Amino acid sequence: MIHNFDRSLLHEREFALGADNFYRTELNATEILRYNTDSEHDMNFQHRDIDVTVTVNDRKFNVSEKFRDTDFGDLYIEVFSKYPQTMGWMHSGNPDFIAYFTPKAIYLIAHTDLKAFCLNTLFPSIPQEFFSEIFISGKTIVKKKFEINNKQTEIAVIQAHNCSGNVKWETIGIAIHFDLLTTYDVKWRKYEKIVISDK
């Protein structure tokens, strides 16, 4: 199945009003500044994987927003933006938090904790052939088991077949259970039954 990158971007922007409502009602944000105009200024933030800055208790927090159509109880992390030459947003981004939106819940994850866990512990433990195998196979999702610190762990390796106009590329990431984040002291919080759609 081909993932239309432009259509997906538009779909994410449709959720902006609902996401802003979450920041105001649940986090008591007093100011919300979005970087979605495609201007040079806004693209500088986008390249750092920052979609919005919210002000809470007079403190400004840079937030990366991720949206999934289904809540699988796990966190999707992009490893390769364009396999194999371009690494994903976990390598290049530097927001304060990730706001991970699903239809039934929203998860806030401390980015510094998550990045340290991924780059220092998780990614080095994943056999690199997991990525080359799914790329060669053309499959969308493959479940894999491996060990982190001598403990067996299961992840889903996920490949998106992207297109934008005549350009095509593959994005490869992984999905991990939130329990794994807790095990490695990654701070996160779940907000249940939050309606984020503005429709």
C-alpha positions as CSV (number, residue, x, y, z in Angstrom):
1,M,0.0,0.0,0.0
2,I,1.4,3.4,-1.1
3,H,1.4,6.2,1.5
4,N,0.6,9.6,0.0
5,F,2.9,11.9,1.9
6,D,1.2,15.1,0.9
7,R,-2.3,13.8,1.8
8,S,-1.0,12.6,5.1
9,L,0.5,16.0,5.9
10,L,-2.9,17.6,5.2
11,H,-4.6,15.0,7.4
12,E,-2.3,15.9,10.3
13,R,-3.0,19.6,9.9
14,E,-6.7,18.9,10.1
15,F,-6.2,17.8,13.7
16,A,-4.5,21.1,14.7
17,L,-7.7,22.6,16.3
18,G,-8.4,19.5,18.3
19,A,-4.8,19.3,19.4
20,D,-4.8,22.9,20.5
21,N,-8.0,22.2,22.5
22,F,-6.1,19.4,24.3
23,Y,-3.2,21.8,25.2
24,R,-5.7,24.4,26.5
25,T,-8.0,22.1,28.5
26,E,-5.6,19.4,29.8
27,L,-2.3,21.3,30.1
28,N,-3.8,24.8,30.7
29,A,-1.7,26.3,27.9
30,T,-2.1,30.1,27.7
31,E,-0.3,30.5,24.3
32,I,0.0,28.1,21.3
33,L,2.3,28.9,18.4
34,R,2.3,26.7,15.4
35,Y,5.0,26.3,12.7
36,N,2.9,25.2,9.7
37,T,3.1,27.9,7.1
38,D,6.1,26.4,5.2
39,S,7.9,29.8,5.6
40,E,11.7,29.7,6.1
41,H,11.2,30.5,9.8
42,D,8.7,27.7,10.3
43,M,10.7,25.2,8.3
44,N,13.6,25.8,10.7
45,F,11.4,24.5,13.5
46,Q,10.1,21.6,11.3
47,H,13.6,20.5,10.5
48,R,14.1,20.2,14.3
49,D,10.9,18.1,14.5
50,I,9.1,20.9,16.3
51,D,5.5,21.5,15.3
52,V,4.2,23.8,18.0
53,T,5.3,25.8,21.0
54,V,3.0,25.8,24.0
55,T,3.2,28.1,27.0
56,V,2.3,26.5,30.3
57,N,2.8,28.3,33.7
58,D,4.9,30.9,31.9
59,R,7.2,28.2,30.5
60,K,7.5,27.5,26.8
61,F,7.7,23.9,25.6
62,N,8.5,22.8,22.1
63,V,6.4,19.9,21.0
64,S,6.6,17.3,18.2
65,E,3.2,16.0,17.2
66,K,2.6,12.5,15.9
67,F,-0.7,11.1,14.8
68,R,-1.9,7.5,14.4
69,D,-5.3,6.4,13.2
70,T,-5.4,3.5,15.6
71,D,-4.2,3.1,19.2
72,F,-2.2,-0.1,19.2
73,G,-0.9,0.5,22.8
74,D,2.6,1.1,21.4
75,L,4.8,4.0,20.3
76,Y,6.0,4.3,16.7
77,I,9.5,5.7,16.3
78,E,10.9,6.6,12.9
79,V,14.4,5.1,12.5
80,F,15.0,5.9,8.7
81,S,13.2,8.9,7.1
82,K,14.4,7.6,3.7
83,Y,16.0,4.2,3.9
84,P,18.9,3.7,3.9
85,Q,20.5,7.1,3.5
86,T,18.5,9.5,5.8
87,M,17.9,8.9,9.5
88,G,14.6,9.6,11.1
89,W,13.2,12.2,13.4
90,M,14.5,10.5,16.6
91,H,18.1,11.3,15.4
92,S,17.5,14.8,14.2
93,G,14.8,16.2,16.4
94,N,15.1,18.2,19.6
95,P,11.7,19.1,21.0
96,D,10.9,19.0,24.7
97,F,8.0,16.6,24.3
98,I,6.3,14.3,21.8
99,A,2.6,14.6,21.8
100,Y,1.4,11.2,20.4
101,F,-2.2,11.4,19.3
102,T,-4.5,8.4,18.8
103,P,-8.3,8.4,18.5
104,K,-8.9,7.4,22.1
105,A,-5.9,8.7,24.0
106,I,-3.0,11.1,23.9
107,Y,0.5,10.3,25.2
108,L,3.0,12.9,26.3
109,I,6.6,11.6,26.2
110,A,9.7,13.4,27.4
111,H,11.9,13.6,24.3
112,T,15.3,13.9,26.0
113,D,14.6,10.6,27.9
114,L,13.3,8.9,24.8
115,K,16.2,10.0,22.6
116,A,18.8,8.9,25.1
117,F,17.1,5.5,25.4
118,C,16.8,5.0,21.7
119,L,20.3,6.2,20.6
120,N,22.2,4.7,23.5
121,T,20.3,1.5,24.3
122,L,17.5,0.5,22.0
123,F,18.8,1.2,18.5
124,P,22.3,-0.4,19.1
125,S,20.6,-3.5,20.3
126,I,18.4,-4.0,17.2
127,P,20.1,-6.2,14.5
128,Q,20.5,-4.0,11.4
129,E,19.3,-6.9,9.2
130,F,15.8,-6.3,10.5
131,F,15.7,-3.1,8.4
132,S,17.3,-4.5,5.3
133,E,15.1,-7.6,5.4
134,I,11.8,-5.6,5.5
135,F,13.1,-3.3,2.8
136,I,14.0,-6.1,0.4
137,S,10.8,-8.0,1.2
138,G,8.6,-5.0,0.5
139,K,6.4,-5.9,3.5
140,T,4.6,-3.3,5.6
141,I,5.1,-4.8,9.1
142,V,7.1,-7.6,10.6
143,K,7.3,-8.7,14.3
144,K,10.8,-9.3,15.6
145,K,12.4,-10.5,18.8
146,F,15.8,-9.6,20.1
147,E,17.6,-8.9,23.4
148,I,18.2,-5.6,25.3
149,N,20.6,-6.0,28.2
150,N,20.1,-9.8,28.1
151,K,16.3,-9.5,28.3
152,Q,14.1,-10.6,25.3
153,T,12.1,-7.8,23.7
154,E,9.6,-7.8,20.8
155,I,9.1,-4.9,18.4
156,A,7.2,-4.4,15.2
157,V,9.4,-3.2,12.3
158,I,7.2,-1.0,10.1
159,Q,7.8,0.2,6.5
160,A,5.8,2.9,4.8
161,H,5.9,3.1,1.0
162,N,5.8,6.9,0.4
163,C,5.1,9.0,-2.7
164,S,4.9,12.7,-3.4
165,G,4.3,13.5,-7.0
166,N,6.7,11.3,-9.0
167,V,9.1,10.8,-6.1
168,K,8.9,7.5,-4.1
169,W,10.8,6.4,-1.0
170,E,10.6,4.0,2.0
171,T,10.4,5.1,5.6
172,I,11.2,2.5,8.2
173,G,10.5,2.6,11.9
174,I,9.7,0.5,14.9
175,A,6.8,0.2,17.3
176,I,7.6,-0.5,21.0
177,H,5.3,-1.0,23.9
178,F,5.0,1.8,26.5
179,D,6.0,-0.7,29.2
180,L,9.5,-0.7,27.7
181,L,9.7,3.1,28.2
182,T,8.8,2.7,31.9
183,T,11.5,0.0,32.3
184,Y,14.1,2.3,31.0
185,D,12.9,5.4,33.0
186,V,11.5,7.3,30.0
187,K,8.9,9.7,31.4
188,W,5.5,9.6,29.8
189,R,1.8,10.2,30.6
190,K,-1.4,8.9,29.1
191,Y,-4.5,11.1,28.8
192,E,-7.5,8.8,28.1
193,K,-10.7,9.3,26.2
194,I,-9.7,12.7,24.8
195,V,-11.5,13.7,21.7
196,I,-9.1,15.5,19.4
197,S,-11.0,15.8,16.2
198,D,-12.6,19.2,15.6
199,K,-15.3,17.6,13.5
